[in-house]
Amino acid sequence: MLKRLIALAALTTSLALAVGLYSHRTASQAVNDATLSGKATLAAARGESEVHLAINNSYESVDNLDAALSRYTVVEATAVSKNSYVLDDYGIGTWYRFRIERTHKQNPLLPCSDCGAMPDPPADTPALNWNEMMVFRSGGIQVVSGVTFFVITPDFPEFTINQRYLLFIDYDPSKKVGLISVGPPGVYSVNGSGGLSHVYESENDDPIGSGLVASYGNNANTLYNALNPPPPPPECDYFLQQDCLNRGGSWDSNLCYCEEHDECGSYLWLCPEV
Amino acid sequence: MKIILSVVLGIYSLAMATYVVSEMYSVYGDCTAGCYKGETAFGSGSSRGVNVQYRSSGSDGVPVAQQSKVSSALTTAVSHWNTATDSTQTPSPYNFQNVQGSGTPNVEIIVLDDLKSTDGRPACAQLATTANPQTGQIEKAELRLKKSVVENSSPQDLAEIIEHELGHFIGLADYYGNAEQCETIMAQAQSGCNSGLKGSQKISKNDVANVKKYVANAGQCKGQRSKSSSVTGGGGGGGFTDPNPAPIFYPRTCYYFYDAVDLYWCYDGCSYIGTVYYLTDVFCLN
């Protein structure tokens, strides 16, 4: 009798172990660990409350600065605010609200056969002012199923709020949305005197960055003035100008204005007319 | 005179010959891709095995019709990394193994209809690496391929994309320089994503040397690792933005400019008697 009981206990124990292992394996297989929810489930099962992910994206590349200037819209803009979102079950992204300080060059959005449509800003985005736009970036921090996801994009730091940037972007004016398709080489911090600095650490100069240094002194103001030269002075009336000079006046070609010669200077009582 | 002419002609001929040769053969410099700053590279020790396979069934699996292509591309990519050497003819400490159908992968290839969380418009592939929260070391990764890229690329072009992403897994960053002048597998993809990588499309000696360098000394990975700072979803964080900012008005301001003249009475010597001020200009800002 005792032997039978021991045998029965051993049998039931084996069955329990087998069923337990099978059900655990089935549960594990049912979880898609490529998804955020799957990762959250597995992390929670391990007793972890955080998941740290790094997303490395592919970017466009350009051969030189001129190609970038003819391809992308170039703006100076200040990051104003940001909000992160769970985009789908695979990714987290962050929308930055930017105030456009000045547009260096606006190019049309080029057709792209393998690209999706430009994304729409999130529904909860407050109405944009006339001089604002939204820029999307991969990564951010969000909580999924009780687990906090920290998602970074290596080599491409997030924007700093209140920092002014020079951006090379694909810009959709109808949606007021910008994407940095060229990646880190398309973003530069701008200091108070217009000086530019890369936002990423690189052991090589990229074509855009080296072009800015070589052709524009690595300065946003120089770039802006080169791309937006002041309008030529108006063509003034030659006879008015000659008449002014004949009277001893000083001619301002920019304003087409004659500064009359003042014979008595500031000493009004010395003027014979006074 | 003859000697000078001979020297000039000799230099000229040499220059022309160099030009002709350079036009006939594309010469790639051995450029340096930096280090992957997301996390510390996978594994430890002088021999690091990396198991790679593609998901053959279930959600996000490689479609059956594309499995032979992906399998071929993966085999090519693994072989290229395992046989690549640096200038001393030494391979990297990593040994990739195609463990299709057996074993637990460290890198799993999956296929998605679209890659939404990308910074730019074109989205060819993504490597999503999971790091140990305590050590920051890469533990595993998904190599996410966009479905259209798998469908429209040749096995060779697909192999280049896989080699590039595996380069991230073992410590290499993207190369942003002019890929047409450089030999590195870390160059970006060709426009349209379906034609492989730009440039040499090969793993260079420097690529291998850099893998070895950063494995041996992670401190040589220059620069700070990028890091998210705070939860900013649902309207929280990121600072307050007044949705209805009050316009700033500046009152009309005028500046009045005066000249001053000192007056002296001169009779048997001069003595100061006072100063006269008079208005010379008015300048107003609206």
Interface residues (C-beta under 8 A of the other chain):
Chain A: Q29 N32 A34 T35 K39 E48 E50 V51 H52 L53 A54 I55 N56 N57 S58 Y59 E60 S61 D63 N64 V80 S81 K82 N83 S84 Y85 V86 L87 D88 Y90 G91 I92 G93 T94 R97 C112 S113 D114 C115 G116 M118 P119 D124 P126 A127 N129 F136 R137 S138 G139 G140 I141 Q142 V143 T148 F150 V151 I152 T153 P154 D155 F156 P157 E158 I161 N162 D170 L179 I180 S181 V182 G183 P184 P185 Y200 E201 S202 E203 N204 D205 D206 P207 S266 Y267 L268
Chain B: C31 T32 A33 G34 Y36 K37 G38 E39 R55 G58 S59 D60 E108 I110 L112 D114 L115 K116 S117 T118 D119 G120 R121 P122 A123 C124 A125 Q126 L127 A128 T129 T130 A131 N132 P133 G136 I138 E142 R144 S148 V149 E165 H168 A173 D174 Y175 Y176 G177 N178 A179 E180 A187 Q188 A189 S191 G192 C193 N194 K198 K222 G223 Q224 R225 S226 K227 S228 S229 S230 V231 T232 G233 G234 G235 G237 G238 G239 F240 T241 P243 P245 D259 V261 Y278 T280
